[in-house]
Amino acid sequence: MTDIIMVRHARTEGNVRGLLQGRADSPVIVDELAAAAAWRERGLPEPDAVYCSPQRRARITAAYLLPDVAAVIDDRLAERDLGDIDGRVAQDLWAAEPDLAHAMAADPTFAPPGGESAEQVGARVRGLVGDLVRRGDRLAACVTHGALMTITLRVLAGVEGRPHIENLQAVRLRVLDPAALHPVELVGVLPGRTAAAVAR
């Protein structure tokens, strides 16, 4: 049996400013790095292997969360490609282009200009899940991003609604059947900066 712990990266300056951060990167807040190390001591289980998004904010977080383990960079853990809207202020997008913003949030087949859809993100995470099972990992840690984690919960785990994932928050998934419509199930939520829960 394979379990996966997905962890969202530490908070960045872009997060504070309310920016849409897909492939764009912004600096991690120094205080958040200290919080990441402390959070690990509060109970992040020791994994057999650590995988990480190639983006800098995730790689820095992985180094602080699990400093004794070399993370394997996997492009499939990169944040959703937001194309032309990457770097915009989220509230401004909702005000100026509400139809596009709504489609981004509600339609898994919709891709912003130059970007990718939730279904495309789900497909690459599904491929990663299958590889983790084939490698024989019993517990894999994946340091990644908020939108990717939300999409994973909705598309792969069948969680209803739009779960909100805080910075440094983690979810524990259990692989049921890599070939199934919903190959994983949500089996636990670990807190991030606050004790906010993921809606089921």
C-alpha positions as CSV (number, residue, x, y, z in Angstrom):
1,M,0.0,0.0,0.0
2,T,1.3,3.5,-0.9
3,D,0.5,6.6,1.0
4,I,1.3,10.1,-0.2
5,I,1.7,13.2,1.9
6,M,1.4,16.3,-0.2
7,V,2.7,19.5,1.3
8,R,2.1,23.0,0.0
9,H,5.2,25.3,0.0
10,A,5.8,28.0,2.6
11,R,4.2,31.4,2.0
12,T,5.7,33.7,-0.5
13,E,5.6,37.4,-1.2
14,G,3.3,36.7,-4.1
15,N,0.9,34.9,-1.7
16,V,0.8,37.9,0.5
17,R,0.0,40.2,-2.4
18,G,-2.7,37.9,-3.7
19,L,-1.0,37.1,-6.9
20,L,-1.9,34.2,-9.1
21,Q,1.3,32.2,-9.1
22,G,1.6,29.4,-11.6
23,R,5.0,28.9,-13.1
24,A,6.0,32.4,-11.9
25,D,8.1,32.4,-8.7
26,S,8.4,34.9,-5.9
27,P,10.6,34.9,-2.8
28,V,9.7,32.7,0.2
29,I,9.1,34.8,3.3
30,V,12.0,34.2,5.8
31,D,9.7,33.7,8.8
32,E,7.8,31.0,6.9
33,L,11.0,29.0,6.5
34,A,11.5,28.9,10.3
35,A,7.8,28.0,10.6
36,A,8.4,25.1,8.1
37,A,11.2,23.6,10.2
38,A,9.1,23.9,13.4
39,W,6.0,22.5,11.7
40,R,8.0,19.4,10.7
41,E,8.8,18.8,14.4
42,R,5.1,18.9,15.2
43,G,4.5,15.6,13.4
44,L,5.2,15.3,9.7
45,P,5.8,11.6,9.3
46,E,9.2,10.5,8.0
47,P,8.8,9.4,4.3
48,D,10.6,6.7,2.4
49,A,11.2,9.2,-0.4
50,V,10.7,12.9,-1.1
51,Y,9.6,14.4,-4.4
52,C,9.4,18.0,-5.2
53,S,8.2,20.5,-7.7
54,P,11.0,22.1,-9.7
55,Q,9.9,25.6,-8.7
56,R,12.2,27.4,-6.2
57,R,9.5,28.1,-3.6
58,A,8.9,24.3,-3.3
59,R,12.5,23.3,-3.4
60,I,13.4,25.7,-0.6
61,T,10.5,24.4,1.5
62,A,11.5,20.8,0.9
63,A,15.0,21.6,2.1
64,Y,13.7,23.0,5.4
65,L,11.0,20.4,6.0
66,L,13.3,17.4,5.4
67,P,16.9,18.6,5.4
68,D,18.3,15.1,5.7
69,V,16.7,13.7,2.6
70,A,17.6,14.7,-1.0
71,A,14.4,15.5,-2.8
72,V,13.8,14.1,-6.2
73,I,12.7,16.9,-8.6
74,D,9.6,15.8,-10.6
75,D,8.1,18.2,-13.2
76,R,4.7,16.7,-12.6
77,L,4.5,18.4,-9.3
78,A,4.9,21.9,-10.8
79,E,2.1,24.3,-10.2
80,R,-0.7,24.6,-12.7
81,D,0.4,26.6,-15.8
82,L,-1.7,29.8,-15.7
83,G,-0.5,31.0,-19.1
84,D,-1.3,34.7,-19.8
85,I,-2.9,35.3,-16.4
86,D,0.1,34.2,-14.4
87,G,1.3,37.0,-12.0
88,R,-2.0,38.9,-12.0
89,V,-3.8,39.9,-8.8
90,A,-6.6,37.3,-8.2
91,Q,-9.1,39.9,-7.1
92,D,-8.4,42.1,-10.1
93,L,-9.0,39.1,-12.4
94,W,-12.4,38.4,-10.8
95,A,-13.3,42.0,-11.2
96,A,-12.1,42.5,-14.8
97,E,-12.8,39.1,-16.3
98,P,-15.3,37.2,-14.1
99,D,-16.3,34.7,-16.8
100,L,-12.7,33.6,-17.2
101,A,-12.1,33.5,-13.4
102,H,-15.3,31.5,-12.9
103,A,-14.3,29.0,-15.7
104,M,-10.9,28.6,-14.0
105,A,-12.5,27.7,-10.7
106,A,-15.5,25.6,-11.9
107,D,-14.7,24.0,-15.3
108,P,-12.0,21.2,-15.1
109,T,-11.7,21.3,-18.9
110,F,-11.0,25.0,-19.2
111,A,-7.5,26.2,-19.8
112,P,-6.6,29.9,-19.6
113,P,-4.8,31.3,-22.7
114,G,-1.4,29.7,-22.9
115,G,-2.1,27.6,-19.8
116,E,-3.4,24.2,-18.8
117,S,-6.7,22.8,-17.5
118,A,-7.4,21.1,-14.2
119,E,-7.9,17.9,-16.1
120,Q,-4.4,18.2,-17.6
121,V,-2.9,18.8,-14.2
122,G,-4.8,15.8,-12.8
123,A,-3.5,13.7,-15.7
124,R,0.2,14.4,-14.8
125,V,-0.4,13.8,-11.1
126,R,-2.2,10.5,-12.0
127,G,1.0,9.5,-13.8
128,L,3.1,10.3,-10.8
129,V,0.8,8.3,-8.5
130,G,1.2,5.2,-10.8
131,D,5.0,5.6,-10.7
132,L,5.1,5.9,-6.9
133,V,3.2,2.6,-6.7
134,R,5.5,0.9,-9.2
135,R,8.6,2.1,-7.3
136,G,7.3,0.5,-4.1
137,D,7.2,3.6,-1.9
138,R,5.2,3.0,1.2
139,L,5.1,6.7,2.2
140,A,6.1,9.4,-0.3
141,A,6.3,13.1,0.5
142,C,5.5,15.5,-2.3
143,V,6.3,19.2,-1.8
144,T,4.2,21.1,-4.2
145,H,1.6,23.8,-4.7
146,G,-1.9,24.9,-3.6
147,A,-3.8,24.7,-6.9
148,L,-2.2,21.3,-7.8
149,M,-3.2,19.9,-4.4
150,T,-6.8,21.3,-4.7
151,I,-7.0,19.7,-8.2
152,T,-5.6,16.4,-6.9
153,L,-8.3,16.3,-4.2
154,R,-11.1,17.2,-6.6
155,V,-10.1,15.2,-9.7
156,L,-8.2,12.2,-8.2
157,A,-9.8,11.8,-4.8
158,G,-13.3,12.9,-5.6
159,V,-13.5,15.5,-2.8
160,E,-16.5,17.8,-3.4
161,G,-16.4,21.6,-3.4
162,R,-13.2,23.6,-3.7
163,P,-10.9,22.7,-0.9
164,H,-8.6,25.5,0.4
165,I,-5.0,24.5,1.1
166,E,-3.0,26.8,3.3
167,N,0.7,27.3,3.0
168,L,2.6,24.4,4.7
169,Q,-0.6,22.5,5.1
170,A,-0.4,18.8,4.2
171,V,-2.9,16.2,3.1
172,R,-2.4,12.4,3.4
173,L,-3.7,10.3,0.5
174,R,-3.9,6.6,0.2
175,V,-3.6,5.0,-3.2
176,L,-6.5,2.7,-3.9
177,D,-6.0,1.8,-7.6
178,P,-3.9,3.9,-10.0
179,A,-6.2,2.9,-12.9
180,A,-9.4,3.9,-11.2
181,L,-11.4,7.1,-11.8
182,H,-10.5,8.2,-8.3
183,P,-7.1,6.5,-7.7
184,V,-6.6,8.0,-4.2
185,E,-8.6,8.7,-1.1
186,L,-8.1,11.5,1.5
187,V,-7.2,9.9,4.8
188,G,-5.9,12.8,6.8
189,V,-5.2,16.5,7.0
190,L,-2.2,18.1,8.8
191,P,-2.3,21.8,9.7
192,G,-0.4,24.5,7.9
193,R,0.2,28.0,9.4
194,T,-3.2,27.7,11.1
195,A,-5.5,24.8,11.9
196,A,-7.7,25.4,8.9
197,A,-9.4,22.1,7.7
198,V,-9.9,20.9,4.2
199,A,-13.6,20.7,3.4
200,R,-14.6,17.1,2.4
